[in-house]
Amino acid sequence: MHDSDDDEYVIAVADRGVDPDAQLRRGRTARHKAPPQGSDTESLFSMKTMLTVLVLPLVIVFVVRVFFLGLYSIPSASMMDTIQIGDRVITSKIAPKYPGLARGDIIVFKDPAHWLSAESSSTSFQNSEYLIKRLIGLPGDTVACKGSGWPVTVNGVAIDEKDYIRPGVDPSSMAFNVKVAAGHVFVLGDNRSNSADSRYHTQDGDHGLVPESDVVGVGIAVYWPISRWSVLSNYEKVFASVPQASSATE
């Protein structure tokens, strides 16, 4: 190194207080080794996002399934042709309370008094102690029929059930006259000739009536098989002219 070069180097060191070449080398090394800013945070955020995307839908499905909806497989012919053997039905668990039960609703209920010995049950995915029928009479109603060839009456008014009763089947082949007790409902199958419903259990202690507390769901739709998809109607127009029990006259 020439003297002039040495002088310039000394001046440079004096100006900076350090060896400029060494400082530059350390700076380059530090910049090279420093990890990208925010890399750990971004990785953690991505993991949380992935967990949310995977877990949240499962939690929602679980909550809806447990608290709001019921799923049932139907092995009996008592609700044909509305519901066929093998159909799977979705029900609302909150409808029995909000807005409440109504005439014409298709309801799923716990076996009230060993009805299953006379008929196959509608099998829940958890157990097999449930039945499915159509609600015809509310508390205080009087439901009656004179037998074959006669219509069912509710509070003295004949109802036209052709929209849901199985074609070619009488509304009832047997005569009955039942006053629905408080806290109970009267039910019939749509396939009246093959349904061990309220008519057949008048000696069961509840006179063939189903306690409202045993109703676990109101039918919403047939969801399986896909070819059978349909909404389950309560046909409220059938009962539109039926007076309330408090004003009914027999």
Helices and strands as residue ranges (DSSP letters): H 3-16, H 20-33, H 39-67, E 69-73, E 88-92, I 96-100, E 106-110, G 115-117, E 123-124, E 130-137, E 142-145, E 153-154, E 157-158, E 176-179, E 184-188, G 192-194, G 198-200, E 210-211, G 212-214, E 215-224, G 226-228, E 230-231, G 236-239, G 245-247
